[in-house]
Amino acid sequence: MTRYPHRLTVPALLVIALALAAAPPGATAQGDQLTWAVHISLAPTWFDPAEAQGIITPYMIYYALHDALAKPLPGQLLAPSLAESWTVSKDNLTYEFVLRKGVRFHNGEPVTAEDVKFSFERYRGAASKTLKERVAAVEAADPGRVRIRLKRPWPDFLNFYATATGAGWIVPKKYVERVGDEGFKKAPVGAGPYRFVSFTPGVELVLEAVDGYWRKRPSVRRLVFKVIPDEATRLAALKRGEVDIAYSIRGALAEELRRTPGLQLVPSVLQGTFWLYFPEQWDTRSPWHHLKVRQALNVAFDRNAINQAETLGFSRITNSIIPDIFEFFWKPPAAGYDLAKARRLLAEAGYPGGFDAGEYFCDISYANLGEAVLNDLQTVGIRARLRPLERAAFFSSYSEKKLKNIVQGGSGAFGNAATRLEAFVATGGTYVYGSYPDIDGLFQEQAADLDRTRREATLHRIQQLVHDKAIYAPIWQLAFINGVGPRVEESGLGGIPGFAYSGPYEDVKARK
């Protein structure tokens, strides 16, 4: 038994005990801390997988705090995680997941089938209606096995459940029921490689390593996500060594980053596509109801020039809202830039001098992209006023169908062509303000088609119709340009194909 010298007081002993309790076993062998400068204001809604919005931003947090039955990992589009394996019945109606043994939440409670069932049932985020309409039952067969029964065969079930939504990311039932939804967002408990330490709104989120994480012991003891919305300030913080990784550095600042000794510019082309959307195209009183107006806008801004100016030419001009790395992607005709054609189409639609298009809504972190697009549109007489919103507020308003005129949208969510079309094109989708009967019919047709070749042809036809009807004006497939400082041995950027952020965090390493 260890004996302490008598000169230590009770308060001093208490300080020692608290310090020992706070430091995970072996923490001294881990890298101390890495700090990210994030480009957006972090929102507590992103701490709870039940509120996943169909965008990639919350996964910046999920991959640290939480874990899923299966998730994208390096070299695997869908890797076993909390579920060590799963099987599908011959009739394609039942999926059975075998849970990994010995896995616990950060509060010590075991991860069980009841937690999986609870997480599915409380899910209310993007595509929740689609999931719950097609799933007949979620059954906790025993503490280590979960069965999910479908109402009819659904070839995209795993894509929706495990990647495109937050329904497969598991939270502790007993804890959530005890603290409630708001309490959970204030002090989230997950099963991921890092536990919640503190969150100061508008300032930072602090997480600490969990040594018993099943996949591997994290190399870095503490992760700090600092909120620095201003790009120049993010780069300055990286140069001074105040942060180790800075997200989203663009334009002249990206050039400066590339020239700075000791810093590394890391561009990653994402599964993140950006576009312009016209939510009033179904209103016969709106200029956007005219196909030729939408077609005019499509050729009225110079995507290639904006790409060079903002992302140093690293973004891809794919002319689609579907990422070109997604399964079932259809390659549309090349995007054009033709001011004469734009003016002619506007005149044919009855707007020879252009028109006042009202407000142009966007996520504030991409307001510079909006400014560049608007400058081009004004050349042909399409006049609009930039209305940037904080990201959480923007996507909340977008999904609640509150935005009008022009919406600069985007998504980097995981999935395939069908999941992206479900969220942004088909009737009932989270961000769908209106739809077309021919597209809806084809979407329903492909949803239950087990013939892959036929299904691919149907999904290609839908994408062609989206293009022909000019429902969207695609901008680009974003190259997310980041800065990495000298203390980082492995940033995790690009580790998960198409993923915007560092990941998985347990693979990130600091230099010793």
N, C-alpha and C positions, 0 to 999 in steps of 0.2 A: 504493500500500500504506500502510495506517495505521501510524504509528510511535507507540509509547507512551513517555511520559517515563521516563527511566532510574530515577527514584526509586520506581516501582512494583515491588514484590517479586513473586516467583513465586506465593506464596499469594494476594496481592491480585489478580493476573491471573486466577488460578483462580476466585476469587469472582465476578469480572466475567463470566467465561465461563459459569459456572453460572447466573448471573442472566439473561444473554442467552438461554441455552438454555431456561430455565424460562418466560420470557415469550413467548407466541406473537406472531408478527409483527402489528404494529398494535394490540397489546393496550391501549396507552395511549388509544386512541380508543374503547375499549369502556367501558361502565359497570363499576365495579370489582367489586362484590359485592352479591348479594342473599341474605338468609338467611330460611329458612322454619323456623317452629316446628312440628314434626310431632307428632301426637297419639299416636303408637305407638312402640314400640321397634323400630328397624329391624333386619331379620334378613338375614344373607348369602344365605339361600336366594332372596331377592328380587333378587339381582344376576344370577341365572342363568335365562334364559328357559326352559331345559329343565325347570325345576321349577315352572312356573306352576301356581297352585293353583285357578284358576277364580274368583278374586276380583280386584278392581280394584287392590288395594294395590301389587303389584309394578310396575304400569304407571307409578306415580309415579317409579320408577327407570328402567324400560325406555325411556321417552320421552326420557330424558337420555343414558344410557349406550349404548343399543342402537338398532338400526333394523330394520325389518321389510320384507318384500317389498312389502306394502301395509298401510296402517293408517288408522284414522280421523284426519282432520285437519279444521280449520275449514272448514265448508261441504261436506265430503265424507265420507260414511259409510265409504268405502273408497277411499283415495287411493293412486295409484302412488307408491312410495317407492324401495326398493332395486331393485325391478322397475319399469322405466319403462313397461312395457305387458305385457299378457297376452292370450291368445286361448284359446277353448274349441272343441274339435272338434264337428262336427255331431252326433256320437253322444253328446256330453256325457261322454265317457270320458277325454279327455286335455286337460290344462291346460298351456299352454306360456308360460313367463315369460321375458321379455327383460330382462337385468340392465342397470342404469344404468352407463354407461362411466365409468371413472376413479375409482370409489368405493373408498376404502381403510379398513381397520380402523385403530384408534388406534396400533397398532404398525407401521403402514406396509404391511402385507400387503394385496394387492388382495382385494376381495370377489368370489368366483367361484362358479360353479355347484356345485363340490365342497363349499363351505361351506354352501350351501343344503341340499344332500343330507345332509350330516353333521348339520346342525341338526335336520332332520326325524327322522333315524334315532335321535339320542340323546335326543329329546324323551320325557319320562316323566311329565309333569304331567297336569293335568285333561284328560279326554277323549282321552288318548293311545291307549287301547284302541280307542275308536271310530274314530279317525283311521287307525290301523294295520290295523284289520280291513277297512277300506273302500278303502284305497289299495293298488294292486297293485305299483307301483314308482315310485321317484323317480330320474330319469335326468339326469345331467349331459351334455347333448347336446354342448356345447362350453363353454369357460370363461364365456361370456356368456349361455347359454341353459339353462333347466331345464324338463324335462317331468315332470309328475306324472300317472300313469295310474291311473284308478279301476277297481275290479272291476265296478262297476255305476253307472249314473247316480246322482248324489247332489246335489240342488239346493242343499244347504247346505254344500257343501265349502268354499267360500271363507269363509263365516261361521265355520266351525270352525277352518280353517287360519290365517286372517289376523286374526281378531278375538277369538274366544272362547278360544283357547289361545295358548301361547307358541311353537308349532311354527314359525310363520312369521317369528319374530324370529331374526336370523342371527348366529351366533358364529363366530370364526375356527378352523377345523379344526386347523391346524398348532399353534396356540398351545394350544388345549385339550388336544390329545394330548400336548403337551410338559409341561404343568404339572399335568394331571389335574383332575378335577372340583372337588376341595377347593382346589387351588391357584388355579383360575379364580375361585372365590368370594372368595378372599383378595385377588386382584388382577385384577378382570374387565377384559377388553378387548372393546370393541364397535365399532360403526360410527356411533354417534349423534353429536349435536351437542356432547356434553361427554365428556371422558375422566376416568377415575378418578384421584384424587389420594391420598385417604386415607380410612380408616374406623376410627373409635374406637367399639367397641360400647357402646351405652347413652349415647353422647355426641353424635357427629355423623358425617356423611358429607360429604366435600368433593369437588367436581367442577370441572374447568376447561374452558373453551371450546376447541373445535376450529375453527380458522379456515377449514379447507377443507371444512366440511360442505356437502354438495351442495345442500341446499334454500336455505339462506341463512347468512350469517355471524352467529353469536349476538351479541346486543347486550350481554350481561352477561358479564364475563370469568370470574367464579367464582360457583358456586352452593354454598351451605352448607345442609344439612338438619340442624337441631339437634333432638335427641330431648328433648321436654318433655311427658311424659305428663299432668301436672297442668294442668287447664284454666285455673285462676286464675293459675298461674305463666306459662302461655303468654301470657295477656292482659297481665300485668304486663310481660313482656319486650317485647311489642309497644308498650306505652305508653312504655317507657323508650328505645325505638329500638334495642334489642339484636337484634331480629328485624324483618323487613320484612313478612312474611306469616305469620299464625297460623292453622293449620287447626283446625276444629271447636271453635267457641265457642258454648255453648248456655245456655239458661235465663236466669237473672238476669245472668250474665256477658255474654250476648249483648245484653241491654238496656243494660248498662253500656257495651259496645263502641259501640252505636248512638248513645249520648249523648256519647261522648268526642270533642272537637274534634280535627281532624287525622287521625282514623282513619275508615276506611270499612268498613261491614258489607256483605259480599257473599254473599248466599245463592244456592246453585245446587241446583235439584231434579235429582237424579241418576237414572241407570238403576240405582240401588242400592235394592233392596227388602229389607225386614227382616221376619222371621216367627218364630213359635214352631213347633218341630218335635217330634214325639212318636215317637222311634225305636223304642219298644216297642209301637206300635199293632198289630203283627203277632203279639204274644205274648198268647195267650188268658188268661194269668194276670194281665196288667197292666190297671189301670183304663183305660189309654189305648186298649185294644182295643175299648172300647165307643164307638160312633159318638156317642152322646148325650153322653158325657163330653167328647169333643173339641168337639162343637157347643156345649156349655155354656161351655167355656173361651173359645170364639170370641166370645161375647157378654158375657163377664164383666169385660172391661177397657175403659176409656174412651179410645179412640184419639184422639179429638178433643181431649180435655182434656190428654192427654200431649203431643200436638202443640203445643198452645198453650204449655204450660209449658216444653217442652224446645227446640223449634225455632221459637218465636214464631208458630206457625201456618203456616210456610212449607212444611212437608212435605205430601205429598198422600196422602190415605187412599183407596187404590185397591182394597183388599181382594184383592190378588193378589200372588203371588211373581214375576209377570212385569211388568216396567216398562211403563207405558202408552205409552212412546215406541217400544217394540219392534215390529217387523213381526210380524203375526199375534197381537197382543194381543187377548184376549177380555175384555170388561168384565163383571165379575161383579156380583151384587146389592150394594148398599151395605152396608158393615160396620155391624153393630148394636151397641148397648150396652144390655143388658136384664138386670138382676140377677134379677128375678123369673123370667124364662125360664131363666136359668142354673141357679137353684136347683131349678126344676121338672125340668129335664133331668137334673140330677145325681140327684135323688130317683128318677126313672124308671129310671136306670141302676143303682140300688142303693146310691147314696152320698148319702143325705139330709143328712148332716152334713159332706159333703166328705170329703177324705182327705189323707194325707201324701204329697205328690208327690216327695219326695226332693230331689235337687239340681237347680238351675236353672243350666245352663252358658251362659256368654256370653264374648264378647270383652271384655276389661277396659276398653277405651276406650268401650264402650257399657253399662257397668255401671249408670249412672244410669237408662238406659232400662229395664233389668231390674228395678231397685228400684221404679220407678213401676208396672210391670206386676204385680209380685208384691204390691204393696200392694192393688191392685184384686182380684187373685185371692183373697187372704185373706178378703175380704168375703164370698165365697160358700163359704169353707171349703177352698179348694185351697191347701194350705200347702207351701211349698218354700223351700229355702235357696240363696241366691245363691252361685254358684261362678265367679267371674271368672278368666279365663286370659289371659296375654299373647297377642296376635293370632296370631303364628306358631305357638305351641303349641296354641291353640284350634283353628285350622283343620287342623293336623296331626292332632290327636285326632279331630276331626269326620270327616275323610276316612278315617282308619284305623278308623272305626266303634267308637270307644272310649267315646263319650258315651252317657248314659242319661237317663231321666226326661223333662226338658224341655230343649231346646236353643234358645237364641235365636240364630238364624243370619241370614245375609244375604249378598248378593252384588251388586257393582256392575260385574261383568264385562261386556264388550262382547258383542254377539251378537243373537239374535232369540228368539222364543218357543221355538223348537225347541232351541236351544243351552242355554237355561236349564232346560227340561224334561229334557234329557239329563243334565245335571249333578245335578239335585235330585229327579227323579221317576221316570225310567225305570230299569229293571233295569240294573245295572252302572255307574250314574252315580257320580261321585266321592263324592258326599255322600248316597247312597241306601242306607238300611238295610233296606228292604223295598219291595215293589211290588205292583201289582194286575194280574192277567192281562189284563183288558179294556183298561187303559191301555197296557200293554206292546204289545198287539196293534195298537192304533191308532198308537202311536209308530212301530213298524216299518213300518206301512202308509204313513204320510206321508213317511218318510225317503227313499223312492225315487220319490215321485210328482212328475212334472214338470208336472202340471196345477195351476197356482197356486190357482185357485178351489177346487178339490176339496181341495187340501192345507190351505188356510186353514180350511175347514170342519172337517177332521179335527183340526187343532191347537186350534180353538175347542172342539170336543167334549172333547178331553183336558183342557183347562183347566176346563171345566164339571165334569168328573168329579173333578178334584182338589178343586174347591170342594165338590161334593156329598158327597164322602167325608171332608171336613175333614181331609185329610192334613196340612195346615198351618193355623195361625192367623196370617194376614198381619197385620203391624203398620202399616207405612207405606212409602211411597216417599220416602226421606230427602231433606230439604233440608239440605245440608252448608253450615253457616254459618261463614264465614271472616272474619278481620280483615286489612285491608291498611293499611300505614303510608304516611307521606308521601313516602318515597323512591322509591316504586313508580309508574312511569308507566303500565305495562301489566303486570297480574298474570298474565294468561293464564287466569284463572279463568273458566270458562264458554266458553272458546274452542272446545273440542271438545265438542259436544252430549252431555250425560249423563255426562261425565267428571268425576271427583271433584276432581281436582287441577289445578294450573297446567299449561298445555300448549297447544301445543308450546313447549318451553323456549327455542328460538331466537327465538320471538316476544316473549318477556318483555323488558321494558325498565325500566331505572332512570332516574330523573330526573337530568339533568346539572346 
